[in-house]
């Protein structure tokens, strides 16, 4: 089995509908997410992130590169969940990654 190349810190994205959060913990999970459930508003950063993740899984790049590329793709698609929207900056322990969290307040 291939090493999933875990991230030092997970990336939280909001996919599907408002409040459906997903915590991405590894390069393999990032690649799967980018290929299967990513929103249709994809741009060049999505393509770069997928390419970077695949290179990391093949051993040619670092997991930090994959995480950075994923964050940029999430910003581009407007699905990145900033730490300030999470309790203590992360999803609660023991909860499913797509657990609904409180709705964000309008600016």
MMTF fields as JSON, N, C-alpha, C and O atoms, coordinates in Angstrom:
{
  "mmtfVersion": "1.0.0",
  "mmtfProducer": "UNKNOWN",
  "numBonds": 427,
  "numAtoms": 428,
  "numGroups": 107,
  "numChains": 1,
  "numModels": 1,
  "chainsPerModel": [1],
  "groupsPerChain": [107],
  "chainIdList": ["A"],
  "bondAtomList": [4, 2, 8, 6, 12, 10, 16, 14, 20, 18, 24, 22, 28, 26, 32, 30, 36, 34, 40, 38, 44, 42, 48, 46, 52, 50, 56, 54, 60, 58, 64, 62, 68, 66, 72, 70, 76, 74, 80, 78, 84, 82, 88, 86, 92, 90, 96, 94, 100, 98, 104, 102, 108, 106, 112, 110, 116, 114, 120, 118, 124, 122, 128, 126, 132, 130, 136, 134, 140, 138, 144, 142, 148, 146, 152, 150, 156, 154, 160, 158, 164, 162, 168, 166, 172, 170, 176, 174, 180, 178, 184, 182, 188, 186, 192, 190, 196, 194, 200, 198, 204, 202, 208, 206, 212, 210, 216, 214, 220, 218, 224, 222, 228, 226, 232, 230, 236, 234, 240, 238, 244, 242, 248, 246, 252, 250, 256, 254, 260, 258, 264, 262, 268, 266, 272, 270, 276, 274, 280, 278, 284, 282, 288, 286, 292, 290, 296, 294, 300, 298, 304, 302, 308, 306, 312, 310, 316, 314, 320, 318, 324, 322, 328, 326, 332, 330, 336, 334, 340, 338, 344, 342, 348, 346, 352, 350, 356, 354, 360, 358, 364, 362, 368, 366, 372, 370, 376, 374, 380, 378, 384, 382, 388, 386, 392, 390, 396, 394, 400, 398, 404, 402, 408, 406, 412, 410, 416, 414, 420, 418, 424, 422],
  "bondOrderList": [1, 1, 1, 1, 1, 1, 1, 1, 1, 1, 1, 1, 1, 1, 1, 1, 1, 1, 1, 1, 1, 1, 1, 1, 1, 1, 1, 1, 1, 1, 1, 1, 1, 1, 1, 1, 1, 1, 1, 1, 1, 1, 1, 1, 1, 1, 1, 1, 1, 1, 1, 1, 1, 1, 1, 1, 1, 1, 1, 1, 1, 1, 1, 1, 1, 1, 1, 1, 1, 1, 1, 1, 1, 1, 1, 1, 1, 1, 1, 1, 1, 1, 1, 1, 1, 1, 1, 1, 1, 1, 1, 1, 1, 1, 1, 1, 1, 1, 1, 1, 1, 1, 1, 1, 1, 1],
  "groupList": [{"groupName": "UNK", "atomNameList": ["N", "CA", "C", "O"], "elementList": ["N", "C", "C", "O"], "formalChargeList": [0, 0, 0, 0], "bondAtomList": [1, 0, 2, 1, 3, 2], "bondOrderList": [1, 1, 2], "singleLetterCode": "X", "chemCompType": "L-PEPTIDE LINKING"}],
  "groupTypeList": [0, 0, 0, 0, 0, 0, 0, 0, 0, 0, 0, 0, 0, 0, 0, 0, 0, 0, 0, 0, 0, 0, 0, 0, 0, 0, 0, 0, 0, 0, 0, 0, 0, 0, 0, 0, 0, 0, 0, 0, 0, 0, 0, 0, 0, 0, 0, 0, 0, 0, 0, 0, 0, 0, 0, 0, 0, 0, 0, 0, 0, 0, 0, 0, 0, 0, 0, 0, 0, 0, 0, 0, 0, 0, 0, 0, 0, 0, 0, 0, 0, 0, 0, 0, 0, 0, 0, 0, 0, 0, 0, 0, 0, 0, 0, 0, 0, 0, 0, 0, 0, 0, 0, 0, 0, 0, 0],
  "groupIdList": [1, 2, 3, 4, 5, 6, 7, 8, 9, 10, 11, 12, 13, 14, 15, 16, 17, 18, 19, 20, 21, 22, 23, 24, 25, 26, 27, 28, 29, 30, 31, 32, 33, 34, 35, 36, 37, 38, 39, 40, 41, 42, 43, 44, 45, 46, 47, 48, 49, 50, 51, 52, 53, 54, 55, 56, 57, 58, 59, 60, 61, 62, 63, 64, 65, 66, 67, 68, 69, 70, 71, 72, 73, 74, 75, 76, 77, 78, 79, 80, 81, 82, 83, 84, 85, 86, 87, 88, 89, 90, 91, 92, 93, 94, 95, 96, 97, 98, 99, 100, 101, 102, 103, 104, 105, 106, 107],
  "secStructList": [7, 7, 7, 7, 7, 3, 3, 3, 3, 3, 3, 3, 3, 3, 7, 1, 1, 6, 6, 5, 3, 3, 3, 3, 3, 3, 2, 2, 2, 2, 2, 2, 2, 2, 2, 2, 6, 7, 7, 1, 7, 7, 7, 2, 2, 2, 2, 2, 2, 2, 2, 2, 2, 2, 2, 2, 2, 6, 6, 1, 1, 7, 2, 2, 2, 2, 2, 2, 2, 2, 2, 2, 2, 2, 2, 2, 6, 6, 7, 5, 7, 7, 4, 4, 4, 1, 4, 4, 4, 1, 7, 7, 6, 6, 1, 7, 6, 6, 7, 5, 7, 7, 7, 7, 7, 7, 7],
  "xCoordList": [0.841, 0.0, 0.883, 1.901, 0.484, 1.25, 1.11, 0.036, 2.2, 2.178, 1.269, 1.402, 0.342, -0.618, -0.013, -0.659, 1.226, 1.927, 1.122, 0.605, 1.01, 0.201, 0.722, 1.926, -0.224, 0.107, 0.478, 0.017, 1.316, 1.648, 0.404, 0.194, -0.418, -1.657, -2.741, -2.507, -3.922, -4.977, -5.448, -5.267, -6.054, -6.687, -8.19, -8.642, -8.96, -10.411, -11.065, -10.796, -11.939, -12.66, -14.154, -14.573, -14.938, -16.398, -16.886, -16.848, -17.342, -17.728, -19.185, -19.731, -19.815, -21.19, -22.196, -22.888, -22.296, -23.198, -22.663, -21.773, -23.21, -22.735, -22.818, -23.854, -21.722, -21.682, -21.203, -21.045, -20.968, -20.455, -18.935, -18.375, -18.294, -16.847, -16.151, -16.678, -14.967, -14.141, -12.714, -12.159, -12.139, -10.764, -9.867, -9.992, -8.975, -8.071, -6.744, -6.087, -6.348, -5.199, -3.959, -2.897, -4.068, -2.91, -2.923, -3.929, -1.788, -1.659, -2.581, -3.21, -2.661, -3.532, -4.989, -5.71, -5.419, -6.788, -7.031, -8.111, -6.041, -6.159, -6.352, -7.225, -5.536, -5.64, -7.012, -7.623, -7.5, -8.822, -9.915, -10.83, -9.816, -10.8, -10.774, -11.822, -9.579, -9.443, -10.007, -10.53, -9.902, -10.377, -11.867, -12.504, -12.432, -13.801, -14.873, -15.967, -14.59, -15.663, -15.424, -16.179, -14.389, -14.073, -15.158, -15.708, -15.481, -16.495, -16.124, -14.961, -17.119, -16.911, -16.163, -15.615, -16.132, -15.405, -13.903, -13.286, -13.35, -11.927, -11.136, -11.613, -9.939, -9.078, -7.675, -7.469, -6.715, -5.341, -4.732, -3.884, -5.145, -4.59, -5.09, -4.382, -6.303, -6.814, -5.93, -5.51, -5.663, -4.824, -3.416, -2.849, -2.863, -1.536, -1.524, -0.581, -2.58, -2.653, -2.719, -2.037, -3.521, -3.618, -2.277, -1.824, -1.658, -0.352, 0.685, 1.463, 0.69, 1.632, 1.376, 2.321, 0.117, -0.207, 0.291, 0.858, 0.08, 0.523, 2.047, 2.585, 2.735, 4.211, 4.701, 5.711, 3.989, 4.35, 4.172, 5.041, 3.06, 2.799, 3.818, 4.079, 4.39, 5.43, 6.818, 7.795, 6.905, 8.178, 9.026, 10.205, 8.445, 9.221, 9.086, 9.874, 8.106, 7.888, 7.607, 7.455, 7.537, 7.303, 5.814, 5.036, 5.441, 4.047, 3.702, 2.552, 4.682, 4.434, 4.024, 3.156, 4.645, 4.263, 2.807, 2.058, 2.417, 1.045, 0.043, -0.995, 0.356, -0.563, -0.705, -1.812, 0.414, 0.398, -0.448, -1.256, -0.259, -1.009, -2.496, -3.335, -2.823, -4.231, -4.888, -6.014, -4.183, -4.711, -4.976, -6.015, -4.052, -4.237, -5.435, -6.199, -5.597, -6.747, -8.048, -9.055, -8.03, -9.234, -9.605, -10.785, -8.607, -8.866, -9.455, -10.423, -8.864, -9.323, -10.79, -11.553, -11.185, -12.56, -13.468, -14.644, -12.94, -13.684, -14.286, -15.443, -13.492, -13.957, -13.079, -13.368, -12.012, -11.137, -11.862, -12.469, -11.798, -12.389, -11.265, -10.394, -11.277, -10.211, -10.291, -11.371, -9.154, -9.095, -10.06, -10.591, -10.289, -11.158, -12.617, -13.4, -12.99, -14.351, -14.467, -15.547, -13.359, -13.363, -13.132, -12.346, -13.812, -13.536, -12.075, -11.631, -11.338, -9.917, -9.099, -8.051, -9.56, -8.808, -8.793, -8.024, -9.625, -9.669, -11.027, -11.787, -11.321, -12.549, -12.455, -11.367, -13.578, -13.533, -13.029, -13.332, -12.261, -11.709, -12.836, -13.877, -12.607, -13.563, -14.801, -15.712, -14.862, -16.032, -15.734, -14.581, -16.771, -16.595, -16.1, -16.501, -15.234, -14.661, -15.689, -15.428, -16.858, -17.823, -18.946, -20.023, -18.7, -19.676, -20.03, -19.166, -21.311, -21.726, -21.282, -21.443, -20.729, -20.312, -21.219, -21.943, -21.194, -22.049, -21.814, -20.693, -22.885, -22.811, -21.967, -21.957, -21.276, -20.477, -21.393, -22.471, -20.946, -21.711, -21.422, -20.283, -22.438, -22.184, -21.226, -21.184, -20.457, -19.462, -20.127, -19.453],
  "yCoordList": [-1.191, 0.0, 1.25, 1.306, 2.228, 3.469, 4.331, 4.405, 4.971, 5.917, 7.075, 7.64, 7.431, 8.493, 9.887, 10.857, 10.014, 11.291, 12.291, 13.267, 12.057, 12.933, 14.364, 14.614, 15.298, 16.708, 16.955, 16.249, 17.965, 18.363, 18.917, 18.686, 19.649, 20.213, 20.031, 20.354, 19.521, 19.308, 20.609, 21.696, 20.47, 21.586, 21.319, 20.227, 22.314, 22.151, 22.907, 24.086, 22.191, 22.781, 22.563, 21.68, 23.378, 23.302, 22.858, 23.628, 21.616, 21.043, 20.612, 20.263, 20.637, 20.17, 21.254, 21.701, 21.69, 22.785, 23.467, 22.947, 24.623, 25.42, 24.595, 24.008, 24.561, 23.852, 22.415, 21.758, 21.908, 20.54, 20.615, 20.849, 20.41, 20.558, 19.221, 18.168, 19.283, 18.097, 18.453, 19.449, 17.637, 17.835, 16.919, 15.696, 17.51, 16.752, 16.636, 17.639, 15.392, 15.141, 14.632, 14.526, 14.313, 13.743, 14.091, 14.546, 13.866, 14.115, 13.194, 13.624, 11.927, 10.99, 11.434, 11.408, 11.839, 12.311, 13.582, 13.764, 14.449, 15.677, 15.343, 15.909, 14.424, 14.035, 13.445, 13.777, 12.571, 11.965, 13.025, 12.992, 13.955, 15.029, 15.917, 16.26, 16.283, 17.133, 16.446, 17.113, 15.122, 14.387, 14.065, 13.96, 13.907, 13.373, 14.341, 14.379, 15.114, 15.921, 17.428, 18.203, 17.838, 19.272, 19.997, 19.434, 21.231, 22.0, 22.201, 22.078, 22.505, 22.683, 23.965, 24.081, 24.934, 26.179, 25.965, 26.543, 25.119, 24.775, 25.691, 26.107, 25.997, 26.848, 26.281, 25.11, 27.09, 26.607, 26.114, 25.222, 26.67, 26.225, 24.821, 24.059, 24.485, 23.118, 22.129, 21.108, 22.44, 21.578, 21.46, 20.369, 22.581, 22.575, 21.729, 20.976, 21.858, 21.106, 19.606, 18.825, 19.209, 17.789, 17.265, 16.193, 18.02, 17.634, 17.52, 16.567, 18.494, 18.477, 17.272, 16.594, 16.994, 15.839, 14.539, 13.686, 14.394, 13.173, 13.053, 11.958, 14.175, 14.15, 13.815, 13.13, 14.297, 13.961, 12.46, 11.811, 11.915, 10.486, 9.618, 8.482, 10.161, 9.438, 9.676, 9.072, 10.56, 10.794, 11.922, 12.036, 12.756, 13.824, 15.19, 16.09, 15.362, 16.648, 16.383, 15.232, 17.449, 17.295, 17.422, 17.99, 16.882, 17.005, 18.471, 18.874, 19.266, 20.701, 21.35, 22.223, 20.93, 21.45, 21.101, 21.934, 19.867, 19.426, 20.216, 20.643, 20.408, 21.151, 22.592, 23.127, 23.209, 24.598, 24.704, 25.622, 23.771, 23.785, 23.557, 24.169, 22.678, 22.431, 23.69, 24.027, 24.373, 25.617, 26.649, 27.31, 26.785, 27.734, 27.351, 28.219, 26.052, 25.587, 25.837, 26.209, 25.636, 25.862, 27.348, 27.696, 28.211, 29.659, 30.023, 30.778, 29.483, 29.772, 29.367, 30.082, 28.221, 27.726, 28.233, 27.87, 29.067, 29.652, 28.585, 28.692, 27.55, 26.495, 26.335, 25.497, 27.128, 27.034, 27.555, 28.625, 26.798, 27.225, 27.787, 27.041, 29.107, 29.706, 29.211, 28.883, 29.163, 28.665, 29.388, 28.781, 30.676, 31.423, 30.954, 31.285, 30.198, 29.649, 28.29, 27.699, 27.782, 26.478, 26.649, 27.505, 25.84, 25.903, 25.521, 24.465, 26.336, 26.141, 25.913, 25.268, 26.428, 26.325, 24.963, 24.75, 24.018, 22.685, 22.052, 22.507, 20.995, 20.253, 19.564, 19.149, 19.431, 18.756, 17.32, 16.644, 16.854, 15.493, 14.469, 14.672, 13.367, 12.262, 12.487, 11.659, 13.557, 13.846, 13.486, 13.494, 13.174, 12.854, 14.081, 15.198, 13.899, 15.037, 15.946, 17.14, 15.428, 16.294, 16.737, 17.116, 16.693, 17.128, 18.596, 19.422, 18.904, 20.303, 21.095, 20.653, 22.257, 23.175, 24.391, 24.582, 25.212, 26.407, 27.257, 27.362, 27.851, 28.71, 29.943, 30.447, 30.415, 31.622, 32.837, 32.844, 33.846, 35.072, 35.955, 36.01, 36.65, 37.569, 38.668, 39.078, 39.141, 40.202, 41.528, 42.532],
  "zCoordList": [0.0, 0.0, 0.0, 0.69, -0.768, -0.899, 0.362, 0.959, 0.75, 1.861, 1.478, 0.392, 2.371, 2.052, 2.135, 1.738, 2.649, 2.769, 3.598, 3.054, 4.924, 5.777, 5.844, 5.781, 5.974, 6.149, 7.605, 8.502, 7.832, 9.19, 9.886, 11.077, 9.13, 9.655, 8.585, 7.42, 8.959, 7.959, 7.315, 7.862, 6.146, 5.447, 5.502, 5.159, 5.933, 6.024, 4.88, 4.653, 4.159, 3.037, 3.241, 3.988, 2.567, 2.641, 1.266, 0.305, 1.181, -0.102, -0.099, 0.948, -1.266, -1.398, -1.121, -2.035, 0.117, 0.481, 1.732, 2.404, 2.033, 3.168, 4.443, 4.754, 5.169, 6.438, 6.346, 7.375, 5.143, 5.001, 4.892, 3.821, 6.029, 6.12, 5.916, 6.274, 5.338, 5.171, 5.557, 5.092, 6.404, 6.852, 6.022, 6.082, 5.259, 4.397, 5.118, 5.399, 5.418, 6.28, 5.561, 6.175, 4.269, 3.581, 2.103, 1.558, 1.472, 0.043, -0.751, -1.718, -0.343, -1.04, -0.95, -1.947, 0.236, 0.411, -0.405, -0.967, -0.467, -1.258, -2.736, -3.394, -3.256, -4.662, -4.962, -5.978, -4.084, -4.275, -4.267, -5.09, -3.342, -3.233, -4.479, -5.028, -4.916, -6.108, -7.355, -8.248, -7.417, -8.588, -8.544, -9.592, -7.352, -7.282, -6.787, -7.352, -5.758, -5.159, -5.222, -4.635, -5.924, -5.998, -6.775, -7.722, -6.404, -7.136, -8.606, -8.992, -9.4, -10.835, -11.18, -12.276, -10.26, -10.547, -10.336, -9.442, -11.187, -11.139, -12.046, -13.102, -11.628, -12.428, -12.47, -12.151, -12.857, -12.991, -11.674, -11.689, -10.555, -9.267, -8.905, -8.247, -9.333, -9.13, -9.891, -9.347, -11.129, -11.979, -11.379, -11.329, -10.931, -10.31, -9.04, -8.798, -8.227, -6.969, -7.241, -6.578, -8.194, -8.518, -9.032, -8.631, -9.909, -10.441, -9.316, -9.277, -8.408, -7.285, -6.39, -5.988, -6.071, -5.217, -5.852, -5.168, -7.144, -7.816, -7.789, -7.625, -7.95, -7.885, -6.482, -6.322, -5.464, -4.082, -3.856, -3.274, -4.308, -4.122, -4.856, -4.459, -5.929, -6.672, -6.082, -6.524, -5.078, -4.411, -4.981, -4.646, -5.836, -6.483, -5.828, -6.118, -4.954, -4.274, -2.799, -2.388, -2.004, -0.561, -0.228, -0.994, 0.928, 1.372, 1.634, 1.46, 2.049, 2.253, 0.93, 0.913, -0.18, -1.501, -1.816, -2.326, -1.509, -1.791, -0.959, -1.465, 0.314, 1.189, 0.712, 0.646, 0.385, -0.104, -1.383, -1.522, -2.3, -3.562, -3.318, -3.978, -2.372, -2.035, -1.471, -1.837, -0.586, -0.005, -1.111, -1.105, -2.045, -3.149, -4.021, -4.446, -4.288, -5.084, -4.332, -4.935, -3.022, -2.217, -2.184, -2.22, -2.117, -2.182, -3.54, -3.623, -4.598, -5.961, -6.147, -6.797, -5.576, -5.712, -4.597, -4.548, -3.702, -2.591, -1.671, -1.262, -1.346, -0.449, 0.793, 1.647, 0.903, 2.067, 3.301, 3.264, 4.392, 5.655, 6.516, 6.961, 6.755, 7.573, 9.019, 9.511, 9.683, 11.064, 12.0, 12.929, 11.763, 12.683, 12.626, 13.517, 11.604, 11.526, 12.195, 12.214, 12.749, 13.405, 14.902, 15.308, 15.738, 17.175, 17.44, 16.989, 18.143, 18.431, 17.155, 17.207, 16.019, 14.777, 14.124, 13.186, 14.588, 13.98, 14.24, 15.095, 13.488, 13.726, 15.078, 15.479, 15.796, 17.096, 16.964, 15.981, 17.948, 17.926, 17.938, 18.564, 17.235, 17.248, 16.404, 16.428, 15.674, 14.85, 13.402, 12.973, 12.665, 11.256, 10.513, 10.841, 9.514, 8.798, 8.148, 8.001, 7.749, 7.078, 8.016, 7.556, 9.328, 10.326, 10.119, 9.825, 10.277, 10.136, 11.359, 12.497, 11.105, 12.159, 12.111, 11.134, 13.144, 13.138, 11.883, 11.386, 11.392, 10.204, 10.496, 11.62, 9.499, 9.674, 9.712, 9.119, 10.412, 10.522, 9.322, 8.858, 8.809, 7.679, 8.088, 9.248, 7.119, 7.385, 7.55, 7.778]
}
